[in-house]
Amino acid sequence: MKEKVVFTWSGGKDSAMALYELQQSQTYEVVALMTTVTQGYDRISMHGVRVSLLDMQAASIGIPVDKVYISQTSSNEEYESNMKERLAYYRQQGISTVVFGDIFLEDLRRYREGNLAKAGMKALFPLWKRNTAELARAFIGLGFQSVITCVDTSVLDKEFSGRDYDQRFLSDLPPGIDPCGENGEFHSFAYAGPLFQNEIPFSKGACVVRDNRFFYCDLLEKAAVRQ
């Protein structure tokens, strides 16, 4: 019998690759894609992707999405409190493992493991310590497709936002930028590939800068009207 787990889903390429690797192992059953959503904006936190596209992702993958809402001015305390409440629910269902797509940030791993330990749960990292250059090439080689939704302009030019995550994108990255954006250089939205029953239709909307630093490319449902 497969172990039931909860998957922390950002909607991006690393999440997609981690879920793919997990499914290939034939060891786990993912009961939900748990995603942090910012209230009022109705977007995936940090990635800036609309909830409507998140719902389409989950439907195409065939796993229900579980949205954990935080406020627009959320503190770590609020985030941890909301997550603690949701994790307690899954723990009551007999689920003790939460899956993350992190690759090499040791501090972040310790933070996640510490929070889970308080809930009597443990973490699983399918991509841990993988070479990010090889991982990026493998993602593209498997036929996954994703688009860059957010760029940290303190380290990367805003023109990278809205681009497809492909070999040309990787070749254009300046030295020192992780090819998977593991240090927060960029975030993405995965819309096609082996996980998906159908490609997620979208169009690119306006690009905006937030906090004088993060450059977002808005993604719209294909049928939506550009505003």
LINLIN-V575628 format. One record per residue. PSI is psi in radians with two decimals (999 if undefined). NEAR is the number of other ideal C-beta (glycine too) atoms within 8 Angstrom. Layout:
psi/near
PSI/NEAR
PSI/NEAR
This chain:
psi/near
2.36/2
2.54/7
2.30/8
2.32/10
2.82/14
2.42/14
2.17/15
1.91/11
2.12/11
-0.25/12
-0.10/13
-3.09/14
-0.67/12
-0.68/13
-0.78/14
-0.76/14
-0.70/14
-0.72/15
-0.69/15
-0.84/13
-0.71/10
-0.77/15
-0.58/10
-0.46/6
-0.36/8
0.44/5
-0.42/6
2.64/13
2.04/7
2.06/14
-0.39/11
2.62/11
1.84/13
2.09/13
2.34/14
2.18/11
2.38/14
2.11/14
2.61/9
-0.86/6
-0.50/7
0.87/8
2.69/11
2.22/14
2.45/9
-0.82/7
-0.45/14
0.28/11
2.40/11
2.54/11
-0.56/10
-0.66/7
-0.61/14
-0.77/15
-0.66/9
-0.66/11
-0.92/15
-0.72/12
-0.70/7
-0.62/12
-0.57/11
0.41/5
2.29/10
2.57/7
2.42/13
1.93/10
2.20/9
1.99/11
2.42/9
2.77/12
2.93/9
-0.40/7
0.60/4
2.40/9
2.96/6
-0.63/5
-0.76/6
-0.80/10
-0.84/11
-0.64/9
-0.79/8
-0.70/11
-0.69/10
-0.74/11
-0.75/8
-0.68/11
-0.64/13
-0.65/9
-0.83/8
-0.61/13
-0.63/12
-0.41/6
0.06/8
0.19/6
2.26/11
0.02/7
2.35/12
2.34/16
2.43/17
2.68/11
0.21/15
2.67/13
-0.84/14
0.05/8
1.79/9
-0.73/6
-0.73/6
-0.70/8
-0.79/13
-0.68/8
-0.82/8
-0.80/12
-0.64/10
-0.77/8
-0.70/11
-0.64/12
-0.64/9
-0.48/7
0.08/10
0.54/6
2.99/13
2.86/9
2.65/12
2.30/11
1.60/12
-0.42/10
0.14/12
2.27/9
0.28/4
2.55/8
2.13/5
-0.52/12
-0.77/8
-0.68/8
-0.73/14
-0.79/11
-0.66/10
-0.72/9
-0.84/13
-0.72/11
-0.51/6
-0.17/9
0.15/7
2.60/15
2.39/11
2.84/14
2.51/15
2.16/16
-0.37/15
2.41/14
2.38/13
1.81/11
-0.08/11
-0.29/4
-0.25/8
2.46/12
2.48/6
-0.37/10
-0.26/5
-0.37/13
2.34/14
-0.10/9
2.69/9
2.50/9
1.64/13
-3.03/7
-0.62/7
-0.72/7
-0.82/12
-0.71/13
-0.51/6
-0.19/6
2.35/9
2.80/5
2.48/3
-0.19/4
2.17/10
2.32/8
-0.30/10
0.03/10
0.52/11
-0.41/11
0.21/7
0.24/7
-0.59/10
2.80/12
2.84/12
3.01/13
2.07/13
2.26/16
-0.07/11
2.78/9
-3.02/11
-0.37/7
-0.50/11
2.37/13
-0.49/5
2.68/5
2.45/8
2.02/11
2.30/7
2.87/12
2.79/9
2.25/9
-2.57/10
2.70/6
2.36/11
2.71/7
2.39/11
2.49/7
0.47/5
0.51/4
-0.82/8
2.14/10
1.98/11
2.42/12
2.01/13
2.35/11
2.32/13
2.61/12
2.54/11
-0.64/7
-0.14/4
2.71/7
2.26/4
2.27/7
999/4
